[in-house]
Amino acid sequence: MNGTKLSYRMALSVFGAMASLVALSSLPKRAIGLGHVSAQSSSAQSNKDAESLRAFAVVASVLTSPRCLNCHIPGDSPLQGDAGTPHNMNVKRGPDGRGTPTMHCTNCHQNENSTQLHAPPGRRDWRLPPPSMRRAWQGLSIGDLCRTLKDPATNGGRTAAQLIEHIRDDRLVNWGWSPGPGRSIPPISHDEFVAQFKQWLQTGAACAQ
């Protein structure tokens, strides 16, 4: 008799455990202690976004310097000098970014910088972006600059890899760190600029609102 009662109790115990497992399996993961997985994932993403935003803030310090902004303009008249004043002689962008037929950029801008203070700077194929792809940054917020830079419709159709190649190897980009006498350079080195640009892309290319 006692054996029968013991077996009965064991059966009830096993049945109760199985019922509990079935009930737990029907609950959302958060309710059975797995919600922390989602919270951790969200926290990791937030940290990654913050890292990406910090990297782009450093990138933007270069892109908003006079060496970049003087040519990345919404209109057709380039700027000059650290103050970003209108270019002398009413120079215009022209149909391909290289000036008008009578005022071609290379009339004054040669393959190298002039050694005279504030004389025309130079680099081979001196030009503005063409009117079909102005890549205008002047007046944009950091968030809008970020979105413009990573959008193929406004960045020259470049992929992430092509953007890195451009900012690392392009002659005119590199000129910004050797602009000739009397001109400031960007606030960080070119190597650091490239490193922070890569960091921004590798952490998700987040943009501020």
SVG drawing of the C-alpha trace seen along z (x, -y; Angstrom):
<svg xmlns="http://www.w3.org/2000/svg" viewBox="-2 -90 61 92">
<polyline fill="none" stroke="black" stroke-width="0.4" points="0.0,0.0 2.8,-2.4 4.5,-1.5 1.4,-2.3 1.1,-5.7 4.7,-6.5 4.4,-5.6 1.3,-7.8 3.1,-10.7 6.0,-10.3 3.7,-10.3 2.1,-13.5 5.5,-15.1 6.6,-14.1 3.4,-15.3 3.7,-18.6 7.2,-19.1 6.2,-18.4 3.3,-20.8 5.6,-23.5 8.0,-22.9 5.1,-23.2 3.9,-26.4 7.4,-27.9 7.9,-27.0 4.8,-29.0 6.0,-32.2 8.0,-34.9 11.7,-34.6 11.8,-37.8 9.4,-36.2 11.7,-33.2 14.9,-35.2 16.2,-35.5 15.2,-39.1 18.7,-40.2 20.0,-38.9 18.0,-41.5 19.0,-44.2 22.7,-43.3 22.3,-43.4 20.6,-46.8 23.4,-48.1 26.1,-46.8 24.4,-48.5 24.1,-51.8 27.8,-51.6 28.7,-50.9 26.5,-53.8 28.2,-56.1 31.7,-55.0 30.6,-55.6 29.3,-59.1 32.5,-60.0 34.6,-58.9 32.5,-60.9 32.8,-64.0 36.6,-63.8 36.1,-63.2 33.8,-66.2 36.5,-68.4 38.5,-67.9 35.6,-68.1 34.4,-71.4 37.9,-73.0 38.6,-75.6 40.7,-73.2 37.6,-71.1 34.8,-73.6 36.3,-76.1 35.6,-73.6 32.7,-71.6 30.2,-74.4 26.5,-74.4 27.0,-77.3 29.4,-77.7 31.9,-80.2 34.7,-78.6 36.0,-80.2 39.5,-80.9 41.7,-81.5 41.1,-80.5 38.2,-82.9 36.4,-81.4 36.0,-84.6 34.7,-84.5 37.4,-83.6 39.1,-86.5 38.3,-87.3 34.8,-85.8 36.0,-82.3 33.2,-79.8 32.9,-76.0 32.3,-75.5 30.8,-72.5 33.3,-69.9 34.4,-71.6 37.7,-72.8 36.5,-76.4 35.2,-78.2 37.0,-78.2 38.4,-81.7 39.1,-81.2 40.3,-77.6 41.5,-76.6 44.9,-75.5 45.5,-79.0 46.7,-79.9 46.8,-76.7 49.8,-74.7 51.0,-71.2 52.7,-72.5 52.1,-75.2 53.6,-78.5 56.3,-79.3 55.1,-82.9 52.8,-83.7 49.1,-83.4 50.0,-82.8 47.9,-80.3 48.1,-76.8 48.7,-73.9 48.2,-70.3 47.8,-68.4 44.3,-68.6 43.1,-71.3 39.3,-71.4 36.0,-71.6 33.5,-68.7 31.5,-68.8 28.1,-70.5 26.4,-67.1 27.8,-65.9 28.6,-69.0 29.2,-67.1 28.3,-70.4 28.9,-70.4 28.8,-74.1 26.1,-75.0 25.2,-71.3 24.8,-70.1 27.2,-67.2 24.3,-64.8 23.4,-66.0 27.1,-66.0 27.3,-62.4 24.3,-61.3 25.4,-63.1 28.8,-61.5 27.5,-57.9 24.7,-58.3 25.8,-57.2 23.5,-59.7 25.5,-62.5 29.0,-61.1 29.9,-60.4 28.4,-56.9 31.1,-55.5 30.9,-52.4 32.5,-52.4 35.7,-50.9 35.8,-53.5 35.3,-56.3 38.3,-55.1 40.4,-54.9 39.4,-58.4 40.2,-60.1 43.4,-58.1 44.8,-58.4 43.2,-61.3 45.8,-64.0 43.5,-67.0 42.5,-65.4 46.1,-64.9 46.9,-68.5 44.8,-69.7 47.7,-68.8 50.3,-70.7 48.4,-73.7 51.3,-76.1 52.5,-79.1 49.9,-81.1 47.2,-78.5 46.0,-76.4 45.8,-72.7 43.1,-70.4 43.1,-69.9 44.3,-66.3 46.9,-64.4 45.9,-62.7 46.7,-59.3 44.4,-60.0 41.7,-61.2 41.8,-58.0 41.8,-55.9 38.8,-57.7 37.0,-57.5 37.5,-53.7 36.4,-53.5 33.2,-55.4 32.4,-52.9 33.4,-49.8 31.1,-50.7 28.0,-51.1 28.4,-54.6 26.0,-56.1 24.8,-59.7 23.6,-62.3 20.0,-63.5"/>
</svg>
